[in-house]
């Protein structure tokens, strides 16, 4: 399996933050009919995150909500920065999106970045 065309998207804001990546998202994956793979997710906050704040990564299936799935969830209590690199590849159908959300009860400024690549070849 090879990776081509690394792309990234960013979101910045105060309060809860969400970034949708994929063919229908804010960060549009140029997949040309190929599946794509999440490489990493990172954020930097202006202050420590609250005690109940989390980061989640959810599959938003092109086939409908019945097929949506929570792929990753992590507490980020007290964190001012965060990096998630999947232990195993998260390969997504070329029609599907991933929604990355950061709970931010303290409403500090958070910068969120995700990077992905088109998958070519056989797994």
C-alpha positions as CSV (number, residue, x, y, z in Angstrom):
1,X,0.0,0.0,0.0
2,X,1.3,3.4,-1.0
3,X,0.3,6.9,0.1
4,X,0.0,9.9,-2.2
5,X,-1.0,13.5,-1.9
6,X,-0.7,14.3,1.7
7,X,-3.3,16.9,2.6
8,X,-4.2,18.8,5.8
9,X,-7.0,21.0,7.1
10,X,-7.1,23.4,10.1
11,X,-9.8,24.8,12.3
12,X,-9.4,27.5,15.0
13,X,-11.9,28.8,17.5
14,X,-13.1,29.4,21.0
15,X,-15.4,26.7,22.4
16,X,-16.1,23.2,21.1
17,X,-14.5,22.7,17.7
18,X,-15.2,20.2,14.9
19,X,-13.4,19.5,11.7
20,X,-14.8,17.3,9.0
21,X,-12.3,15.8,6.5
22,X,-13.0,13.8,3.5
23,X,-14.8,14.4,0.1
24,X,-17.7,16.2,1.7
25,X,-15.9,18.0,4.5
26,X,-14.2,21.3,5.3
27,X,-10.9,19.6,4.4
28,X,-11.7,18.0,1.0
29,X,-9.8,14.9,0.4
30,X,-8.7,14.7,-3.3
31,X,-9.3,10.9,-3.4
32,X,-10.0,10.4,-7.1
33,X,-12.0,7.3,-6.2
34,X,-9.3,5.9,-4.0
35,X,-9.6,5.2,-0.2
36,X,-7.8,7.5,2.1
37,X,-5.9,7.2,5.4
38,X,-5.8,9.4,8.4
39,X,-2.2,10.1,9.3
40,X,-2.5,12.2,12.5
41,X,-4.6,14.7,14.4
42,X,-3.1,17.5,16.6
43,X,-4.2,20.5,18.5
44,X,-2.7,23.3,20.5
45,X,-4.8,25.1,23.1
46,X,-4.2,28.6,24.6
47,X,-4.7,27.2,28.1
48,X,-5.2,23.8,29.9
49,X,-8.3,21.9,28.7
50,X,-11.1,21.3,31.1
51,X,-11.6,18.2,33.2
52,X,-14.3,16.7,31.0
53,X,-12.9,17.7,27.6
54,X,-12.3,15.0,25.0
55,X,-11.2,14.6,21.4
56,X,-13.2,12.2,19.2
57,X,-12.8,10.8,15.7
58,X,-16.0,9.5,14.1
59,X,-16.6,7.9,10.8
60,X,-19.4,9.7,8.9
61,X,-20.5,7.1,6.4
62,X,-21.7,7.9,3.0
63,X,-24.2,5.0,3.4
64,X,-26.0,6.8,6.3
65,X,-26.0,7.3,10.0
66,X,-26.6,3.6,10.6
67,X,-23.0,3.0,9.5
68,X,-21.4,5.9,11.4
69,X,-18.9,4.7,14.1
70,X,-16.8,6.2,16.9
71,X,-13.3,5.3,15.9
72,X,-11.3,7.0,18.7
73,X,-12.0,8.9,21.9
74,X,-9.5,10.4,24.3
75,X,-9.7,12.5,27.4
76,X,-7.6,15.7,27.1
77,X,-8.1,16.9,30.6
78,X,-5.4,19.4,31.5
79,X,-3.7,19.2,28.1
80,X,-2.4,22.2,26.3
81,X,-1.4,20.2,23.2
82,X,-2.4,16.8,21.8
83,X,-1.1,14.5,19.1
84,X,-2.9,11.3,17.9
85,X,-1.2,9.0,15.5
86,X,-3.3,5.8,14.9
87,X,-1.6,2.6,16.1
88,X,-3.3,0.8,13.2
89,X,-4.2,2.5,9.9
90,X,-7.5,4.2,9.7
91,X,-8.4,3.7,6.0
92,X,-11.6,5.3,4.9
93,X,-13.8,4.6,1.8
94,X,-13.4,7.3,-0.8
95,X,-17.0,8.5,-0.2
96,X,-16.8,8.7,3.6
97,X,-15.7,11.5,5.9
98,X,-14.1,11.6,9.4
99,X,-15.4,14.1,11.9
100,X,-12.8,15.2,14.5
101,X,-14.3,17.0,17.5
102,X,-12.6,18.7,20.5
103,X,-14.8,19.4,23.5
104,X,-13.7,22.7,24.9
105,X,-15.8,23.7,28.0
106,X,-13.3,26.3,29.0
107,X,-13.6,28.1,25.7
108,X,-9.9,28.8,25.2
109,X,-8.6,29.2,21.7
110,X,-7.8,25.8,20.1
111,X,-6.0,25.2,16.8
112,X,-6.9,21.8,15.3
113,X,-5.0,20.1,12.5
114,X,-5.5,16.8,10.7
115,X,-3.4,15.2,7.9
116,X,-4.4,12.4,5.6
117,X,-3.2,10.8,2.3
118,X,-4.8,9.0,-0.6
119,X,-4.1,5.2,-0.5
120,X,-3.0,3.5,-3.7
121,X,-2.0,-0.1,-4.4
122,X,-3.1,-3.1,-2.4
123,X,-3.1,-3.5,1.3
